[in-house]
Amino acid sequence: MKNIEEQAISWLIKEKEGLNVFEEKELKDWLEKSSFHQEAYTSNKQIRESFLKFSDTLKEQLVQGANQGAKKTRLIQYSRKIAMAAMFLLCIGFGSYHYYEFTTPIYSKSFISINQVQNNLILPDNSKIVMDVHSNMNIYFYKNSREVNFLEGRAVFYVAKDKEKPFIIKTKNAKIEVVGTAFEVSNIKEKLSVKVKEGVVKVFLDKKTVLLKQGEQIISNETDIVNLGETELETIASWEKGFLTFNKTSLKDTLDEFSRYMDIQAEYQSEDVQNTAITGKFSINDFDKFLAALPKIYAIKVENKQEILKFSKN
């Protein structure tokens, strides 16, 4: 594990390259955690700023001196300022090595599912991912973390426990962090949902941090939390077993779910029809049975005209 000085240098290197919103929060939290962190960060930043004021010639001399092994000691005896600059070079050289070590993947792979659920994705740490259709993600394992760039789709993560290597999932607008647990993430059409089957999941949304426990969920759009509360465990990722479960879901959203697995074109007579609340559990492969049940249960008339399903009041 890196000591405080090494951590401070790593943060300065990252900061120079540019921090994203999540890394900015992580740096802020790290600085606030201890006065020693703040002191190490400030002192190393001052060393860097002092070094940048030197002439190019002096900088070149210092670089050469810092790379000459035993000669470094004699070089840093010339003056206090030169010593500070040389120290900075040595620290950055050391920090860059460790930064590279910690930011170069030891495992990386991309997964794309198109028309079939992929349920046999086993990672090097024995974590398992089940990907729904039309899903896309890139996975990177580093020395001290496991990361997923979840570009699109839906998946269930069964994460092997490792306190030393957090498992992090990044979407366009959120970051999800766990140590070891099971949960579903849906990242579809700018809408994010996280539902926890086991354990605890931490979700970072903009400037908000939400801690989810077993049986809890969060649903958000690009800017706001739409729903935060409990969900039934048996409904989480029911698609994994070939079923779609709805609980007062609008007819339009219900059809959108089925349309992930088949080509469906739909038209609605009115908003009332479109918003008809659907509740039930249906096999993904029995869409015809679902259509047949609509007139009997919900008084919805279904007509198929030129491959377009038309829904109206019965």
C-alpha positions in Angstrom: 0.0 0.0 0.0 1.3 3.5 -0.9 2.3 5.8 2.0 0.9 9.3 2.3 3.6 11.0 0.3 3.2 8.5 -2.6 -0.6 9.0 -2.5 -0.1 12.8 -2.6 2.2 12.6 -5.6 -0.2 10.3 -7.4 -3.0 12.8 -6.9 -0.9 15.6 -8.2 -0.1 13.6 -11.3 -3.8 12.7 -11.8 -4.7 16.4 -11.3 -2.2 17.5 -13.9 -3.8 15.0 -16.4 -7.3 16.2 -15.5 -9.8 14.8 -12.9 -13.3 13.7 -13.7 -16.2 14.6 -11.3 -15.8 11.4 -9.4 -12.1 11.7 -9.0 -12.5 15.3 -7.8 -14.8 14.0 -5.0 -12.3 11.3 -4.1 -9.5 13.8 -3.9 -11.6 16.1 -1.7 -12.5 13.2 0.6 -8.9 12.1 0.8 -7.7 15.6 1.7 -10.4 16.0 4.4 -9.6 12.6 5.9 -6.4 13.8 7.6 -4.3 16.9 8.1 -1.3 14.7 7.2 -2.9 14.2 3.7 -3.4 18.0 3.3 0.2 18.7 4.4 1.7 16.1 2.0 -0.4 17.4 -0.9 0.4 21.0 -0.2 4.1 20.5 0.3 4.5 18.4 -2.9 2.5 20.9 -4.8 4.7 23.8 -3.6 7.8 21.8 -4.7 6.3 21.3 -8.1 5.4 25.0 -8.5 8.9 26.1 -7.3 10.5 23.7 -9.9 8.4 25.1 -12.7 9.8 28.6 -12.1 13.4 27.5 -12.9 15.0 28.1 -16.3 14.9 25.4 -18.9 18.7 25.0 -18.6 18.5 24.5 -14.8 15.6 22.1 -15.2 17.7 20.0 -17.7 20.6 19.9 -15.3 18.4 18.8 -12.5 16.8 16.1 -14.7 20.3 14.8 -15.6 21.4 15.0 -12.0 18.3 13.2 -10.7 19.0 10.3 -13.1 22.7 9.8 -12.2 22.3 7.7 -9.1 25.0 8.6 -6.6 25.6 12.0 -8.3 22.1 13.1 -7.2 23.3 13.6 -3.7 26.1 15.9 -4.7 23.8 17.9 -7.0 21.2 18.6 -4.3 23.9 20.1 -2.0 24.3 23.2 -4.2 21.4 25.1 -2.8 18.1 24.8 -1.0 16.1 25.7 -4.1 18.0 23.2 -6.3 17.5 20.6 -3.6 13.7 21.2 -3.6 13.6 20.9 -7.4 15.7 17.7 -7.4 13.5 16.3 -4.7 10.5 17.0 -6.8 12.0 15.3 -9.8 12.9 12.2 -7.7 9.4 12.1 -6.2 7.7 12.5 -9.5 9.9 9.9 -11.0 9.0 7.5 -8.2 5.4 8.6 -8.2 5.1 8.2 -12.0 6.4 4.7 -11.7 3.8 3.8 -9.1 1.1 5.7 -10.9 1.8 3.7 -14.1 1.9 0.5 -12.0 -1.5 1.3 -10.5 -3.2 2.6 -13.7 -2.0 -0.1 -16.2 -4.6 -2.9 -16.4 -3.4 -6.4 -15.6 -6.6 -7.7 -17.3 -8.9 -6.0 -19.8 -11.7 -7.3 -21.9 -14.7 -6.0 -23.8 -18.1 -7.8 -23.7 -21.0 -7.2 -26.1 -24.2 -9.1 -26.2 -26.6 -8.6 -29.1 -29.6 -11.0 -29.3 -28.8 -13.4 -26.6 -28.4 -13.2 -22.8 -24.8 -14.1 -21.8 -24.8 -15.8 -18.4 -21.4 -17.4 -18.3 -19.0 -14.4 -18.0 -16.5 -15.3 -15.3 -13.8 -12.8 -14.4 -10.3 -13.6 -13.1 -11.4 -13.0 -9.5 -14.3 -15.4 -9.9 -16.8 -12.6 -10.1 -19.7 -13.4 -12.5 -21.6 -11.2 -14.8 -24.9 -12.0 -16.6 -25.5 -9.7 -19.5 -28.9 -9.0 -20.9 -29.4 -8.5 -24.7 -28.1 -5.3 -26.3 -25.5 -4.7 -23.6 -21.9 -3.4 -23.9 -19.2 -3.0 -21.3 -15.4 -2.8 -21.0 -13.7 -4.4 -18.0 -10.3 -3.5 -16.5 -8.6 -5.1 -13.5 -5.8 -3.0 -11.9 -3.4 -3.7 -9.1 -5.7 -2.1 -6.5 -9.1 -2.0 -8.2 -11.6 -3.7 -10.5 -13.4 -1.4 -12.9 -16.2 -1.7 -15.5 -17.1 1.0 -18.0 -20.8 0.1 -18.6 -21.6 1.7 -21.9 -25.1 0.5 -22.4 -27.6 -2.2 -21.4 -28.4 -4.3 -18.4 -26.5 -6.8 -16.3 -26.4 -8.6 -13.0 -23.1 -8.6 -11.1 -22.1 -11.3 -8.7 -19.0 -9.7 -7.2 -16.4 -11.8 -5.4 -15.4 -10.2 -2.1 -12.0 -8.5 -2.0 -11.7 -5.6 0.5 -8.3 -4.6 -1.0 -9.8 -4.2 -4.5 -13.1 -2.4 -4.7 -15.3 -3.2 -7.7 -16.3 -0.1 -9.5 -18.9 0.4 -12.3 -18.9 3.7 -14.2 -21.8 4.9 -16.4 -22.2 8.2 -18.1 -23.6 9.9 -15.1 -22.9 7.7 -12.1 -20.4 5.5 -10.3 -21.3 2.4 -8.4 -18.8 0.9 -5.9 -19.0 -2.4 -4.0 -16.6 -4.8 -2.3 -18.5 -8.1 -2.7 -22.3 -8.4 -3.4 -24.9 -9.2 -6.0 -26.9 -6.5 -7.8 -28.5 -5.5 -11.1 -27.6 -2.4 -13.1 -29.7 -1.1 -15.9 -28.2 1.6 -18.1 -30.7 2.2 -20.9 -31.7 5.4 -22.8 -30.2 7.8 -20.3 -32.0 6.1 -17.4 -30.1 4.3 -14.7 -31.4 1.8 -12.1 -29.5 -0.2 -9.5 -31.3 -2.9 -7.5 -29.5 -4.9 -4.8 -30.0 -8.7 -4.4 -27.3 -9.1 -1.7 -25.0 -7.0 0.4 -24.4 -3.2 0.2 -23.9 -1.0 -2.9 -22.7 2.6 -2.9 -24.0 4.8 -5.7 -22.5 8.2 -6.6 -24.8 10.5 -8.6 -23.6 14.0 -9.3 -22.9 15.3 -5.8 -25.2 12.8 -4.1 -24.0 9.5 -2.5 -26.6 6.8 -1.8 -26.1 3.6 0.2 -28.3 0.7 -1.0 -28.9 -2.5 1.0 -30.6 -5.8 0.1 -34.0 -5.2 -1.4 -33.4 -1.5 -2.1 -33.3 0.3 -5.5 -32.5 3.6 -7.0 -33.8 4.9 -10.4 -32.5 8.1 -11.9 -32.5 10.0 -15.2 -29.6 12.3 -16.3 -30.3 14.9 -13.6 -32.6 13.6 -10.8 -33.4 10.6 -8.7 -36.8 9.4 -9.8 -37.3 6.6 -7.3 -35.4 5.6 -4.1 -36.8 2.8 -1.9 -37.6 -0.9 -1.6 -38.1 -3.4 -4.3 -39.2 -7.1 -4.2 -36.2 -9.4 -4.4 -37.8 -11.9 -6.7 -38.4 -9.2 -9.3 -34.8 -8.2 -9.5 -33.3 -9.3 -12.9 -36.1 -11.8 -13.6 -35.0 -11.6 -17.2 -32.0 -13.7 -16.1 -34.4 -16.6 -15.8 -36.4 -15.8 -18.9 -39.2 -13.8 -17.3 -40.3 -10.1 -17.2 -42.0 -9.0 -14.0 -44.1 -5.8 -14.0 -45.7 -4.0 -11.0 -48.1 -1.2 -12.1 -45.8 -0.6 -15.1 -47.3 1.4 -18.0 -48.3 -0.5 -21.1 -45.8 1.5 -23.1 -42.9 0.6 -20.7 -44.1 -3.0 -20.7 -43.9 -3.1 -24.5 -40.5 -1.4 -24.4 -39.3 -4.3 -22.2 -40.6 -6.9 -24.6 -39.1 -5.0 -27.5 -35.6 -5.7 -26.2 -36.1 -9.3 -27.2 -38.2 -9.0 -30.4 -39.1 -6.5 -33.1 -42.3 -4.7 -31.9 -43.9 -1.6 -33.4 -46.8 -0.2 -31.4 -49.4 2.6 -31.6 -51.7 3.7 -28.9 -55.2 5.2 -29.2 -54.6 7.6 -26.3 -52.4 8.4 -23.4 -54.9 6.6 -21.1 -54.3 3.4 -23.1 -50.5 4.0 -23.2 -50.4 4.5 -19.4 -52.5 1.4 -18.5 -50.9 -0.1 -15.4 -49.7 -3.7 -16.1 -48.9 -6.1 -13.2 -47.8 -9.7 -13.6 -45.0 -12.1 -14.6 -44.7 -13.2 -18.2 -42.3 -15.4 -20.1 -40.1 -13.5 -22.6 -40.9 -16.2 -25.2 -44.6 -16.0 -24.7 -45.4 -12.5 -26.0 -48.4 -13.9 -27.8 -49.9 -15.1 -24.5 -49.3 -11.6 -23.0 -51.2 -10.0 -25.9 -54.0 -12.5 -25.6 -54.4 -11.7 -21.9 -54.7 -7.9 -22.4 -58.4 -7.9 -23.5 -59.4 -10.3 -20.8 -57.6 -8.6 -17.9 -57.2 -4.9 -18.8 -60.0 -4.4 -21.4 -57.4 -3.4 -24.0 -58.2 -4.2 -27.6 -55.2 -5.4 -29.7 -55.1 -5.2 -33.5 -52.2 -6.3 -35.7 -52.2 -4.2 -38.9 -49.3 -4.5 -41.3 -46.9 -5.6 -38.6 -48.0 -2.7 -36.3 -49.7 -3.5 -33.0 -52.5 -1.0 -32.3 -53.8 -0.7 -28.7 -57.2 0.8 -27.9 -60.0 0.7 -25.3 -62.0 -2.5 -25.6 
